[in-house]
Amino acid sequence: MTFKPAKWPRKLRSQEWFGGTGKDAIYHRGWMKNQGYPDDLFDGRPVIGICNTWSDLTPCNGHLRELAEKVKNGIWEAGGFPVEFPVFSPSESALRPTAMMFRNLCAMDVEEALRGKPIDGVVLMAGCDKTTPALLMGAASVDLPAIVVSGGPMLNGHFRGERVGSGTHIRRFNEAVKAGEMSPEEFVEAEASMSRSAGGCNTMGTASTMASMAEALGMALSGNAAIPAVDSRRRMMSQLTGRRIVQMVKDDLKPSDIMTKQAFENAIRTNGAIGGSTNAVVHLQALAGRCEVPLSLEDWDRCGKDVPTIVNLLPSGKWLMEEFFYAGGLPVVIKRLGEMGMLHKDALTVSGGSIWEEVKDVQNWNDDVIVPTEKALRKSGGIAVLRGNLAPNGAIIKPSAASPELMEHRGRAVVFEDIDDYKARVDRDDLDIDETCVMVLKNCGPKGYPGMAEVGDMALPAKLLKAGVRDMVRISDARMSGTAYGTVVLHTAPEAAAGGPLAVVQSGDMIELNVAERRIHLDISEDELTARLAKWAPPVQRPASGYAQLYHDKVNRADEGADFDFLVGRRGNAVARESH
């Protein structure tokens, strides 16, 4: 794709606030000057917003203030005027009922801030899982020049000589405690070894996946995704990003120029190659809607099914993000995709050049971390999209994190009506379940939880863990963490709380899973399914007030991105004006 830069110099958007000698301009400039800004900063140079999701209660993003200072340095150096502002920060580790419920709130916050503030471009400071898609969604809706700075992953964890990955090992240690293989005291001891530096998950969880998606989409500088949070090169990347956004404003290089259908197809293939999180599906579907790019689950299956998983990281492999960075990081993966003919090489990036120009000369420094194609962890590692009478609008599974022997399976359903029912019964000795059963969890989708929480990777019953069982087929309308693993069918649509077929599955029903045939089927007759659905009544009450009510009323299906339907396809930049 060839990009033609805009003419420079020209009058920028910020001059609607700061230009001239009228009452409004004096009002806007005068208040800004109480911070000590001199006159010449309002002379028409690019005013660059730094949109920061820093929060003490979002640990992954707790260091973004420091990185923002480096961004400011770069903006000053390039002749811009940096202005930092906060937006809502949905924390994966602390926010209830689930951070996903507030991704859309953060995106709305970003969108309205960009529309209403006197800025010409924006640096998006992201890290924790939902902050990257939320910031990109809001920026896409306004379409000002924008670029992402990721917070980066934390350093490797270590416990008793073992490399410990955030999220993934919590699940493994928890299973070991339930199986009687690890004491509760040892579990607590391991806690101090898991999160030993600033940054997000050091596995290929959702935070690292979405940082990779931002880079694969072309919305971050090449190499941004994998640099550890505390590495000096992360700070350098932040400063270079500050420099770059100033030129992007001068060139008028916008998200709509970069996030095209080709860019999304590149991201889908990259997700398969890295063994990325299933959460990438719901986030990229939402982002594509904001970008007015037609993207469906069929695109995920078409683009991803032949992509080999070549990044040997937890939860699909054995290494962590530190090793991935030292091996060469995402540019090596993107180059490999190009060599395999699986990359739109001319896709534009924030650099102003093509994605291939950014990666064609990089080298892989560790073949055990980024493995040769012929030694891929999975020959077909992309997201598999399943359909059938149990999921008319689709469901997904991550083959690279699943057990090969369970990819074709038929078993008896053991149904949990909601997450509370699951928690109350899963570890009871009288639960009628064995390793051949299919665990089914209802009412945990966008409307049902509410917010579509990461509970789809249901921990197995304690009695089966003690018997040595480590994986079973699990089906739900929920999500699962990118740090999770197992043969888990997710995002079943329509969800149970909206009257999807999942709502009427009963314990004892037989369910068939065939990933190769992309099939998920409830073995009852069409007449029986119709009769059950006719008797169904919504189990979830409409929230009484506030944002929860807005979410319940307006959220769309998981296969559509679980965005608010009234926000999809609203791209455009409106200048806010007010007379004083």
BAMIZA-666286 format. One record per residue (C-alpha): y, x, z. Coordinates in steps of 0.05 Angstrom, whole numbers. Layout:
# BAMIZA-666286
+--------+--------+--------+
:     yy :     xx :     zz :
+--------+--------+--------+
:      Y :      X :      Z :
...
+--------+--------+--------+
***
This chain:
# BAMIZA-666286
+--------+--------+--------+
:     yy :     xx :     zz :
+--------+--------+--------+
:      0 :      0 :      0 :
:     68 :     27 :    -19 :
:    125 :     14 :     29 :
:    197 :     17 :      6 :
:    244 :     34 :     64 :
:    307 :     -8 :     73 :
:    375 :     20 :     58 :
:    408 :     60 :    114 :
:    459 :     56 :    144 :
:    466 :    -20 :    150 :
:    487 :    -71 :    202 :
:    431 :    -82 :    253 :
:    412 :   -143 :    292 :
:    439 :   -115 :    358 :
:    509 :   -117 :    329 :
:    506 :   -193 :    334 :
:    515 :   -179 :    408 :
:    552 :   -112 :    412 :
:    593 :   -106 :    348 :
:    667 :   -122 :    340 :
:    726 :   -136 :    387 :
:    716 :   -210 :    400 :
:    705 :   -243 :    467 :
:    629 :   -246 :    460 :
:    621 :   -173 :    441 :
:    666 :   -151 :    498 :
:    626 :   -195 :    546 :
:    559 :   -165 :    524 :
:    583 :    -93 :    522 :
:    623 :    -98 :    586 :
:    563 :   -119 :    628 :
:    519 :    -65 :    598 :
:    572 :    -13 :    616 :
:    564 :    -26 :    690 :
:    503 :     19 :    684 :
:    546 :     76 :    660 :
:    533 :     71 :    585 :
:    590 :    103 :    544 :
:    626 :     68 :    487 :
:    591 :    105 :    430 :
:    522 :     76 :    447 :
:    547 :     10 :    419 :
:    568 :     39 :    352 :
:    513 :      8 :    310 :
:    456 :     56 :    325 :
:    386 :     26 :    335 :
:    378 :     -8 :    402 :
:    305 :      0 :    421 :
:    271 :    -44 :    472 :
:    216 :    -15 :    515 :
:    172 :    -75 :    533 :
:    136 :    -53 :    597 :
:     76 :    -85 :    630 :
:     79 :    -37 :    690 :
:     59 :    -69 :    756 :
:     31 :    -45 :    822 :
:    -19 :   -103 :    815 :
:    -41 :    -80 :    746 :
:    -73 :    -13 :    764 :
:    -90 :      5 :    692 :
:    -15 :      3 :    678 :
:     11 :     34 :    742 :
:     34 :     97 :    707 :
:     72 :     63 :    650 :
:    139 :     75 :    684 :
:    128 :    150 :    676 :
:    107 :    142 :    603 :
:    167 :     97 :    590 :
:    213 :    155 :    610 :
:    180 :    198 :    557 :
:    190 :    142 :    506 :
:    264 :    140 :    525 :
:    269 :    215 :    514 :
:    242 :    207 :    444 :
:    289 :    149 :    428 :
:    350 :    189 :    453 :
:    328 :    249 :    411 :
:    323 :    207 :    348 :
:    393 :    177 :    358 :
:    372 :    110 :    387 :
:    393 :     72 :    449 :
:    333 :     56 :    494 :
:    333 :     -6 :    540 :
:    272 :    -20 :    583 :
:    252 :    -90 :    605 :
:    192 :   -120 :    641 :
:    146 :   -176 :    619 :
:     90 :   -213 :    654 :
:     31 :   -166 :    668 :
:    -37 :   -200 :    667 :
:    -81 :   -155 :    711 :
:   -155 :   -155 :    697 :
:   -174 :   -131 :    766 :
:   -129 :   -174 :    810 :
:   -107 :   -238 :    775 :
:   -143 :   -304 :    787 :
:   -174 :   -346 :    761 :
:   -177 :   -297 :    702 :
:   -128 :   -253 :    665 :
:   -147 :   -286 :    600 :
:   -114 :   -350 :    623 :
:    -48 :   -313 :    624 :
:    -54 :   -272 :    560 :
:    -17 :   -328 :    524 :
:     36 :   -331 :    579 :
:     49 :   -256 :    570 :
:     52 :   -265 :    494 :
:    103 :   -321 :    502 :
:    144 :   -278 :    550 :
:    145 :   -221 :    499 :
:    162 :   -267 :    441 :
:    221 :   -300 :    477 :
:    246 :   -234 :    504 :
:    247 :   -204 :    434 :
:    280 :   -265 :    405 :
:    334 :   -269 :    458 :
:    351 :   -196 :    473 :
:    399 :   -151 :    433 :
:    346 :   -103 :    406 :
:    328 :    -78 :    336 :
:    258 :    -53 :    350 :
:    209 :    -49 :    407 :
:    158 :     -1 :    438 :
:    101 :    -41 :    469 :
:     76 :     -8 :    533 :
:      4 :    -33 :    542 :
:    -59 :    -13 :    578 :
:    -99 :    -66 :    616 :
:   -145 :   -110 :    573 :
:   -100 :   -170 :    559 :
:    -34 :   -132 :    554 :
:    -48 :   -100 :    487 :
:    -65 :   -165 :    449 :
:    -11 :   -204 :    487 :
:     44 :   -154 :    468 :
:     21 :   -151 :    396 :
:     17 :   -227 :    392 :
:     88 :   -235 :    417 :
:    115 :   -180 :    373 :
:     79 :   -208 :    312 :
:    112 :   -276 :    322 :
:    182 :   -246 :    321 :
:    168 :   -191 :    270 :
:    218 :   -138 :    293 :
:    196 :    -65 :    281 :
:    145 :    -52 :    335 :
:     97 :      3 :    357 :
:     45 :      9 :    413 :
:     39 :     61 :    467 :
:    -27 :     55 :    505 :
:    -34 :     77 :    577 :
:    -99 :    113 :    562 :
:   -166 :    115 :    599 :
:   -176 :    144 :    669 :
:   -216 :    208 :    679 :
:   -291 :    207 :    684 :
:   -322 :    183 :    749 :
:   -376 :    224 :    783 :
:   -425 :    203 :    837 :
:   -482 :    247 :    863 :
:   -486 :    287 :    799 :
:   -483 :    226 :    754 :
:   -426 :    209 :    706 :
:   -398 :    142 :    727 :
:   -365 :     93 :    679 :
:   -316 :     41 :    704 :
:   -343 :    -29 :    703 :
:   -411 :    -11 :    673 :
:   -435 :     26 :    735 :
:   -409 :    -28 :    782 :
:   -457 :    -75 :    747 :
:   -514 :    -25 :    748 :
:   -505 :     -7 :    821 :
:   -500 :    -80 :    839 :
:   -566 :    -94 :    804 :
:   -596 :    -34 :    841 :
:   -573 :    -63 :    908 :
:   -602 :   -131 :    892 :
:   -667 :    -98 :    870 :
:   -671 :    -58 :    935 :
:   -662 :      9 :    899 :
:   -594 :     25 :    928 :
:   -566 :     11 :    997 :
:   -500 :    -27 :   1007 :
:   -474 :     35 :   1042 :
:   -488 :     78 :    981 :
:   -453 :     25 :    937 :
:   -390 :     31 :    980 :
:   -395 :    107 :    977 :
:   -397 :    104 :    901 :
:   -332 :     64 :    901 :
:   -290 :    125 :    914 :
:   -320 :    159 :    853 :
:   -305 :    106 :    802 :
:   -230 :    104 :    794 :
:   -203 :    173 :    808 :
:   -141 :    175 :    765 :
:    -88 :    131 :    733 :
:   -110 :     94 :    670 :
:   -155 :     39 :    644 :
:   -231 :     36 :    639 :
:   -262 :    101 :    618 :
:   -319 :     65 :    582 :
:   -312 :     31 :    514 :
:   -290 :    -31 :    552 :
:   -238 :    -79 :    529 :
:   -178 :    -36 :    547 :
:   -204 :     23 :    506 :
:   -228 :    -24 :    452 :
:   -160 :    -58 :    444 :
:   -124 :      9 :    444 :
:   -172 :     27 :    387 :
:   -157 :    -38 :    352 :
:    -82 :    -25 :    356 :
:    -93 :     43 :    324 :
:   -141 :     16 :    271 :
:    -92 :    -39 :    254 :
:    -40 :     15 :    242 :
:      5 :     -7 :    300 :
:      1 :     58 :    339 :
:      7 :    131 :    321 :
:    -58 :    164 :    300 :
:    -96 :    190 :    360 :
:    -62 :    143 :    410 :
:   -124 :    106 :    434 :
:   -167 :    159 :    469 :
:   -119 :    208 :    503 :
:   -133 :    205 :    578 :
:    -78 :    173 :    619 :
:    -63 :    237 :    658 :
:    -68 :    286 :    600 :
:     -2 :    318 :    582 :
:    -15 :    297 :    510 :
:     -9 :    224 :    531 :
:     63 :    238 :    553 :
:     76 :    276 :    488 :
:     48 :    218 :    448 :
:     96 :    172 :    485 :
:    156 :    216 :    467 :
:    135 :    220 :    394 :
:    128 :    145 :    392 :
:    200 :    139 :    418 :
:    224 :    182 :    361 :
:    183 :    143 :    310 :
:    208 :     73 :    328 :
:    280 :     93 :    313 :
:    261 :    112 :    242 :
:    219 :     48 :    236 :
:    282 :      8 :    251 :
:    322 :     46 :    200 :
:    267 :     35 :    148 :
:    256 :    -38 :    171 :
:    182 :    -26 :    177 :
:    155 :    -89 :    211 :
:     88 :   -116 :    237 :
:     84 :   -162 :    176 :
:     83 :    -99 :    132 :
:     26 :    -68 :    172 :
:    -19 :   -123 :    200 :
:    -47 :   -149 :    134 :
:   -117 :   -176 :    119 :
:   -137 :   -106 :     99 :
:   -114 :    -80 :    167 :
:   -155 :   -132 :    204 :
:   -217 :   -115 :    163 :
:   -207 :    -42 :    181 :
:   -203 :    -61 :    254 :
:   -266 :   -104 :    251 :
:   -305 :    -46 :    220 :
:   -276 :      2 :    271 :
:   -299 :    -44 :    327 :
:   -370 :    -41 :    301 :
:   -369 :     35 :    294 :
:   -344 :     46 :    366 :
:   -390 :     -7 :    397 :
:   -327 :    -43 :    418 :
:   -319 :   -102 :    465 :
:   -336 :   -173 :    444 :
:   -267 :   -190 :    471 :
:   -238 :   -159 :    408 :
:   -261 :   -221 :    371 :
:   -220 :   -271 :    410 :
:   -160 :   -225 :    413 :
:   -158 :   -207 :    339 :
:   -169 :   -280 :    320 :
:   -108 :   -298 :    361 :
:    -67 :   -241 :    333 :
:    -86 :   -258 :    262 :
:    -61 :   -329 :    275 :
:      6 :   -302 :    297 :
:      8 :   -257 :    235 :
:     -9 :   -316 :    189 :
:    -69 :   -276 :    164 :
:   -130 :   -319 :    150 :
:   -187 :   -291 :    192 :
:   -252 :   -326 :    210 :
:   -316 :   -310 :    246 :
:   -348 :   -302 :    177 :
:   -301 :   -243 :    166 :
:   -329 :   -211 :    228 :
:   -400 :   -219 :    203 :
:   -384 :   -198 :    132 :
:   -344 :   -136 :    151 :
:   -383 :   -115 :    212 :
:   -457 :   -127 :    200 :
:   -470 :    -64 :    159 :
:   -427 :    -17 :    202 :
:   -468 :     34 :    242 :
:   -448 :     46 :    315 :
:   -433 :    120 :    316 :
:   -395 :    127 :    381 :
:   -443 :    144 :    437 :
:   -404 :    115 :    496 :
:   -421 :     70 :    553 :
:   -439 :     13 :    554 :
:   -475 :     22 :    487 :
:   -488 :     97 :    495 :
:   -481 :    150 :    549 :
:   -413 :    186 :    546 :
:   -343 :    165 :    568 :
:   -273 :    164 :    539 :
:   -257 :    235 :    561 :
:   -313 :    262 :    517 :
:   -292 :    216 :    461 :
:   -222 :    245 :    462 :
:   -248 :    317 :    464 :
:   -293 :    302 :    405 :
:   -234 :    281 :    363 :
:   -224 :    208 :    383 :
:   -213 :    149 :    338 :
:   -186 :    187 :    278 :
:   -255 :    218 :    268 :
:   -287 :    148 :    269 :
:   -236 :    121 :    219 :
:   -248 :    181 :    174 :
:   -323 :    169 :    177 :
:   -312 :     96 :    157 :
:   -271 :    121 :     98 :
:   -326 :    168 :     77 :
:   -377 :    111 :     80 :
:   -333 :     67 :     36 :
:   -318 :     20 :     94 :
:   -243 :     30 :     99 :
:   -183 :      3 :     63 :
:   -153 :     73 :     56 :
:    -85 :     51 :     32 :
:    -71 :      5 :     91 :
:     -1 :     20 :    118 :
:     11 :     46 :    189 :
:     71 :     55 :    234 :
:     76 :    126 :    207 :
:    101 :     98 :    142 :
:     41 :    127 :    106 :
:    -30 :    103 :     95 :
:    -85 :    104 :    147 :
:   -125 :    153 :    104 :
:    -68 :    203 :    102 :
:    -69 :    203 :    178 :
:   -144 :    219 :    186 :
:   -170 :    254 :    123 :
:   -165 :    325 :    152 :
:   -191 :    312 :    224 :
:   -255 :    343 :    249 :
:   -311 :    321 :    295 :
:   -321 :    370 :    352 :
:   -383 :    338 :    385 :
:   -439 :    307 :    344 :
:   -471 :    279 :    407 :
:   -409 :    237 :    423 :
:   -391 :    216 :    352 :
:   -460 :    220 :    322 :
:   -480 :    231 :    249 :
:   -489 :    166 :    211 :
:   -563 :    177 :    203 :
:   -569 :    181 :    279 :
:   -528 :    119 :    293 :
:   -541 :     82 :    358 :
:   -548 :     18 :    316 :
:   -554 :     15 :    241 :
:   -518 :    -51 :    243 :
:   -471 :    -48 :    303 :
:   -418 :   -100 :    288 :
:   -409 :   -166 :    322 :
:   -462 :   -216 :    300 :
:   -439 :   -288 :    290 :
:   -490 :   -341 :    307 :
:   -491 :   -414 :    286 :
:   -535 :   -474 :    296 :
:   -537 :   -541 :    331 :
:   -519 :   -506 :    397 :
:   -457 :   -473 :    368 :
:   -430 :   -511 :    307 :
:   -365 :   -470 :    308 :
:   -401 :   -405 :    323 :
:   -421 :   -359 :    379 :
:   -424 :   -284 :    381 :
:   -469 :   -228 :    406 :
:   -460 :   -152 :    410 :
:   -524 :   -121 :    382 :
:   -506 :    -51 :    404 :
:   -508 :    -72 :    477 :
:   -569 :   -118 :    472 :
:   -644 :   -105 :    479 :
:   -678 :   -100 :    410 :
:   -740 :   -137 :    434 :
:   -698 :   -198 :    453 :
:   -660 :   -204 :    388 :
:   -712 :   -255 :    366 :
:   -733 :   -299 :    424 :
:   -752 :   -369 :    443 :
:   -750 :   -390 :    516 :
:   -742 :   -446 :    567 :
:   -671 :   -461 :    587 :
:   -650 :   -452 :    660 :
:   -583 :   -487 :    664 :
:   -524 :   -474 :    710 :
:   -471 :   -529 :    704 :
:   -413 :   -482 :    722 :
:   -400 :   -416 :    756 :
:   -404 :   -446 :    826 :
:   -472 :   -475 :    810 :
:   -494 :   -407 :    784 :
:   -471 :   -370 :    846 :
:   -504 :   -421 :    892 :
:   -573 :   -419 :    860 :
:   -584 :   -355 :    821 :
:   -614 :   -315 :    879 :
:   -653 :   -371 :    911 :
:   -727 :   -357 :    917 :
:   -744 :   -427 :    893 :
:   -706 :   -421 :    827 :
:   -756 :   -437 :    772 :
:   -745 :   -378 :    726 :
:   -782 :   -319 :    695 :
:   -763 :   -264 :    647 :
:   -780 :   -306 :    586 :
:   -728 :   -360 :    604 :
:   -659 :   -367 :    574 :
:   -603 :   -371 :    625 :
:   -549 :   -421 :    604 :
:   -480 :   -425 :    636 :
:   -434 :   -484 :    620 :
:   -361 :   -500 :    630 :
:   -333 :   -429 :    629 :
:   -295 :   -433 :    563 :
:   -220 :   -436 :    552 :
:   -212 :   -505 :    583 :
:   -272 :   -503 :    628 :
:   -260 :   -444 :    675 :
:   -200 :   -450 :    659 :
:   -184 :   -388 :    619 :
:   -253 :   -367 :    593 :
:   -270 :   -316 :    647 :
:   -315 :   -255 :    639 :
:   -376 :   -287 :    671 :
:   -421 :   -293 :    610 :
:   -462 :   -231 :    629 :
:   -494 :   -268 :    687 :
:   -527 :   -221 :    736 :
:   -602 :   -233 :    735 :
:   -636 :   -268 :    794 :
:   -652 :   -220 :    851 :
:   -726 :   -236 :    850 :
:   -731 :   -215 :    776 :
:   -691 :   -152 :    788 :
:   -739 :   -134 :    844 :
:   -796 :   -145 :    795 :
:   -765 :    -94 :    747 :
:   -733 :   -142 :    697 :
:   -668 :   -114 :    670 :
:   -649 :   -160 :    612 :
:   -656 :   -233 :    592 :
:   -625 :   -277 :    539 :
:   -562 :   -309 :    567 :
:   -519 :   -361 :    533 :
:   -450 :   -388 :    553 :
:   -382 :   -409 :    529 :
:   -352 :   -353 :    571 :
:   -333 :   -282 :    554 :
:   -361 :   -217 :    582 :
:   -327 :   -152 :    600 :
:   -326 :    -97 :    549 :
:   -360 :    -55 :    602 :
:   -419 :   -102 :    606 :
:   -485 :   -100 :    569 :
:   -546 :   -143 :    555 :
:   -572 :   -195 :    507 :
:   -514 :   -242 :    519 :
:   -492 :   -298 :    472 :
:   -418 :   -313 :    483 :
:   -358 :   -355 :    461 :
:   -403 :   -415 :    444 :
:   -358 :   -464 :    408 :
:   -341 :   -519 :    418 :
:   -343 :   -504 :    492 :
:   -379 :   -549 :    541 :
:   -315 :   -575 :    574 :
:   -292 :   -600 :    505 :
:   -357 :   -636 :    491 :
:   -393 :   -583 :    452 :
:   -470 :   -587 :    448 :
:   -475 :   -534 :    503 :
:   -452 :   -589 :    550 :
:   -517 :   -629 :    544 :
:   -569 :   -573 :    548 :
:   -619 :   -589 :    603 :
:   -664 :   -544 :    642 :
:   -732 :   -543 :    608 :
:   -704 :   -549 :    537 :
:   -728 :   -495 :    490 :
:   -676 :   -450 :    457 :
:   -686 :   -404 :    397 :
:   -646 :   -341 :    385 :
:   -654 :   -303 :    319 :
:   -599 :   -251 :    310 :
:   -625 :   -227 :    243 :
:   -620 :   -298 :    216 :
:   -555 :   -310 :    254 :
:   -585 :   -371 :    287 :
:   -579 :   -404 :    355 :
:   -617 :   -470 :    361 :
:   -631 :   -522 :    414 :
:   -701 :   -549 :    401 :
:   -687 :   -623 :    407 :
:   -681 :   -675 :    353 :
:   -614 :   -693 :    322 :
:   -622 :   -764 :    350 :
:   -633 :   -738 :    420 :
:   -573 :   -691 :    415 :
:   -530 :   -748 :    390 :
:   -554 :   -794 :    447 :
:   -539 :   -741 :    500 :
:   -470 :   -728 :    473 :
:   -455 :   -802 :    473 :
:   -468 :   -805 :    548 :
:   -428 :   -742 :    563 :
:   -364 :   -746 :    604 :
:   -314 :   -690 :    614 :
:   -330 :   -652 :    679 :
:   -263 :   -616 :    682 :
:   -201 :   -653 :    705 :
:   -134 :   -640 :    672 :
:    -91 :   -596 :    718 :
:    -35 :   -633 :    752 :
:     24 :   -589 :    734 :
:     53 :   -524 :    711 :
:     26 :   -471 :    664 :
:    -46 :   -491 :    678 :
:    -32 :   -560 :    648 :
:      1 :   -529 :    587 :
:    -59 :   -483 :    579 :
:   -109 :   -539 :    585 :
:    -72 :   -584 :    536 :
:    -54 :   -533 :    482 :
:   -107 :   -478 :    481 :
:   -150 :   -477 :    418 :
:   -223 :   -458 :    410 :
:   -252 :   -389 :    423 :
:   -268 :   -379 :    349 :
:   -194 :   -392 :    335 :
:   -172 :   -341 :    387 :
:   -159 :   -386 :    447 :
:    -84 :   -383 :    432 :
:    -37 :   -442 :    439 :
:    -41 :   -484 :    376 :
:     35 :   -493 :    372 :
:     47 :   -418 :    371 :
:      2 :   -402 :    311 :
:     38 :   -388 :    245 :
:    109 :   -384 :    272 :
:    128 :   -315 :    248 :
:    202 :   -302 :    240 :
:    262 :   -271 :    274 :
:    315 :   -318 :    301 :
:    378 :   -287 :    331 :
:    399 :   -320 :    395 :
:    474 :   -336 :    398 :
:    517 :   -361 :    454 :
:    592 :   -367 :    462 :
:    625 :   -348 :    528 :
+--------+--------+--------+
***
